[in-house]
Amino acid sequence: MSRIRAGVYGGSGYAGLDLVEILSAHPAVDLVFATSNSYRGEPAPGAALRYIAPAEAPLESADVIFLALPHRASASWVKRGIEAGVKVVDLSADLRLDSPEAYAAHYHAPHPHPELLPAPYGLPEINRANLAGVDVVATPGCYPTTALLGLYPLLRHNALAADAPVFIDAKSGVTGAGRKPSLSTHFAEVYSNLVPYKTGRCHRHIGELEQEARKLTPRMGPIVFCPHLLPVDRGLMTSMYVTLHDSFNSSQAQDLFAECYANEPLVDVLRTGEQATLKHAVKTNRCVISITPALESYLHIASVTDNLRKGAASQAVQNMNLMVGLDETMGLI
């Protein structure tokens, strides 16, 4: 197979920087451009390129483009890529929800290009069969990636109690808020602090989480989601509390998770008694999961990723590998 020519839009944001690094070292990829308005003309770290403005990027020179852009800004570039016959891996929220109505409900604005929906949801461990050979993929958010991988064995086995709420207590490093400075991400604000935000059912990722979970377990209860800003640069942990179906006992969970992920090279299930920590996953392309029975009908799951890797850039590359027929883990392990 000939080498894949890739371009990155938004190559100077935190996820974009990791994309540039991964693609520059990928054995089957030539990185042909990386864009940035703020750093135009400056060297792109980890690549033999200088940043160019998006309007100057030679779109037609690429086989695949990665869009590490804000939501609403990304959709127009998806459309341009499709029209140019280029494969598109979108890291924004613009393609993650299945309908314009769902997008408007959770992002409080009309979808900029509703004709693009629905798009394949790029969580390979769950949706691999729908990603091979496609032209466009929506790469999930870091919180939904980490949470859904932690819930997937139970969802697939229909092991959750019908209509019972799922509680997700999530903590992310500051890079999850993006590179643009703000008061809430200023060093003096986050240091020695732990800040919850958009708690309960306010966060925009609720729609994405429930949409994908209910494709597997339609009667799953509502998700109660509490994200926190953690005073570290990177890493994400979801600590999840679930009520199990009467037919399933918490003592069965370890074997269920081990069987489900036995052949998944980018998901590690820890042994009984071990707890997943940020250090298991930071600067890796893996998700690491631990399971702790509470009572017979209650289970705690800890699921950990690097928010910029498996939560964004490396998952986007995993999706690209599937789209173009490469080994799924090429350039990632």
N, C-alpha and C positions, 0 to 999 in steps of 0.2 A: 504494500500500500504506500502511496506517495505521502509525503509529510503534510501535516495539517497546518495551514496558515491561520493564525489566531490574532484577533485584535481585542483590546480591552478598553472600554469606555468607562471613565471614572477610575483610572488607574492609580490615582494618588490618594484615594480614601483608604481606610484601614483594610477593608476587604479587597479593594483593588490592588493594594501593595502586595498582599499575600497571593493574589491571582498572578500578578506579574512574576513573583518569585517562583511559584509552582510551574507556570507555563514555560518560563525561561529554562528550567531544568528538565522539562518533560522530554523524553527520548523521541517522541514522534511529532513534536510541535515546533514550528518556527513562529515566534512572536513578532508580528510585523508592525504593530503600532500599539501605543498606550496613550490615552488622552487625559488631559487635565487643563482646565482653564486657569486655575490658580498657579500651577507650576509649569506652564507652557515654556518650552525651551530648556528646561532643566533636565539633568539625567534622571531616568527612571531607575530607582535602586534595584539592583539585582538583574538588570537587563542591559544589553548593549543598544539602548534606545534613548532618545530624548522625548519628553512629553510633547504632544502636539494638541492643538485645540480640536474639539470634536468635529467642527465643520471642515477641518483640514485632513481628517483621517481618510485614507484611501479604502473606503468600505469594500469596494469590489475586489480589492487585493486579498481579502480574507476568505477563508472557507467557513469560519465560525467566529462570531463576536460574542463577547461577554459584556453584560451591561451591569456595572456596579454603580448604578445611578439611583437617585431618590425616586420614590413612587411618584407617579404622574409625569415626571420627566422621562421615565424610561420607555413608556408605551410607544411614543412616537419613533424611537429608535428601533424598537421591535418591528414596527410596521416598515420602516425603511430597510431593515435587514431582510425581511421576507420579500419585499419587492425587488431587492437586489439578488435574490437567490442564495442568500447566505444563511447558514444555520445560526440560531440565536439562543443563548443561555442567559436568561434574565434573572438577576439576583434581587430585583426590587419586588415590591408587593403587587405590581400591576397585573400579573397573570395568575396569582395564586388562588384567587377566589373564582368560583365557577360561573358566576353571573354578574352582570352589571349592577343588579339590585343588591346583591350581597356586598359588592365593593362599595357602593354608595352608603350602605348602612354602617359599614365599619370604618370607612375612610372619610365619610362626611363630605363627599364631593362626587360628581358624576365621573364615571370611568372615561378617560380621554379617548379610548378607542375600543368601544364595547364589542366590535366585530372580532376582536382577537380572542374572546372568551368562548368556551373554556379552553384551557391549554393543559398539556400533560403536567402532572405534579411531580417534581423531580426529587422524590425521596426513594432512591433505588431499592433499598431493602424491603420496601413495601410495594413499590409501583414499577419495578424493573421491567416487567413485561410490556409496559406501555411507553417505554423510553427508547428502545432500540430503533434507530433509523429515522426518528422524527426530526422535524425541522425547527421546532421551538419547544423549550422546556422552561417551566417556572420553578426556579430553585427555592425551596422553602425558607422561611425565616429561621433564625437560630433557636428561638424558644420552641416553635413547633417541631423542628427537627429533633431536638433533645427530648421533648416530652413524648412525641409520637413513637420514637424508637423505644422509650421506656414502657409505653403502654401496649405496643403492637402485639406481643405474644398473647396478652389477655384479650385484646380486641379480636384477634384472629380465632381464638379458641372460644369466643363468646363467654368469657369467664367473669365478666363484670355483672353485678346486680343491676337489673333493669331499672332505669330512672334514678338510681342513686347518684348523688353528685360526686365528681372527681375533683379532688383538691390538689392544685399544683402550686407549690411554693418554689419560686424560681429566683436564682441569683446570677447576675451577669457582670463580667468585668466592664470597665468604663468604655472600652473600645466599641462595645455594643451600641453606644449612643452616637457613634460616628466621630469623624475627625474635626468637624467644625466646632470651635470653642463655644461654650455656654457656661452660664453661672453654675448650673447644676452639675457639670462635669469638671469644674475647676478643681485643681489639686486641693486647695484649702477647704473646699466643700465636701469632697469625698473621703479625704484622709481621716482615718480613725472613726469612720461613720458607716452606717448601713441604712440605706434609704429605700422604703417601699414606695411604689408609684403606680398609678392607674390600677388600683387593686379591685378585686371582686370580679366584675364582668365588664370593666371599662376598657381594657387593653384591646387594640385592634387585632391582635393575634387570636382572640377568642374565636372569631369567625373561621379562620383557617384551621385551628385545632379541631373545632367541633365538626366542620365540614368533612375533614379527612377521617376522623375517628368514626363518624357515623356511617361512612361508606363500608366500614367493617362490622360495626355493631350499631344498627339503626336505633336501638332503644337505649343507647348509653345516656346517662343522665347529664345534667348541665355541668360545665367546667367552671370551677371557681379558681381564679388565677391571680396570684399575688407575686408580681415581679419585684426584684430589689436591685438597686445599683450597688455592686460590690466594690470595695476599694482596692481592686487589683486591675492590671491592664487588660488581661484576657482570661477566658475560661467561663464556663456556664454550667450550673448545676440545677436540675429540676428535682425537687424532693416531692414525691407524689404519694397520696394516700387514697386508697380505693377500697370499696366494699365489693366483696366477691359474690358471685352467684351461688345459690344453695348447693348446686351440683359440683362445686369446685372448692377445695380446701387450700388454705394458704401454704400448707406443707408441700403441696404439689407444685408450687410456683417455680422453685429452683430448677427442677427438671424440665418444666415447660419452657422456661427462658433458655436453658442450655440447649435444648433440642431445636428451638426456633432459630437460634443464631449460630448453630454449630458450624455452618458452612459460610458464614458471613465474615470476610476478612477484615472488615472495618468496624465490627462491633465485638466487644469483649464483654462476656458475662463473668463477673468475679465469683469465686467459690463461696460457699455458705460461710457466713461469719465475717467476710471481708466487706468493707464499705468503700464505695467509689468516692474519690476525692478529685479536686481540680488537677492535682499533679499527675493523675493517671492519664489525663487527656490533653493538657495544654501543650501547644506546639506539635501535636500529632494530628492525624487525619481520622481519628477513631472516635467512636462513642463507647463509653465504659459504663456498665450497669451493675448495680448490686440490688439484691432483693432481701427484705427482712419481713418474715411473718410477724404480725402483731397478735391478733387473735385468729381463731379459725377462719373468720369471714373478712378479716382486714389485713391489708398488705401495704408495706411501705416499699417504694421503688426509688432509688437514686440513679439518675441518668446524667452523665457528665460528657460535655464536649468542649472543644476549643471553639468559641463563638465565631472566630474568623476563619476557621478551617472547616471542620465537618459542619459547622453552622453557617458556612457561607462559601468561601473560595474553593476549598478542596472538594466539597460536594458538587459545586458547579463543574469542576474538572471531571469528577466521577460521571456526571451527567453527559458531558461532552464525549467522554470515552464511549459511553453506550450509544450515543447518537451517531457516531461515525464508525462504529464497529471495531473499536480497539478493546483490548483487555480492560475491564472496568477499573482495575486498580493501577493501571499504568501511570507512572509519575507520582504515585501516592504512597507506595510502600516499597 
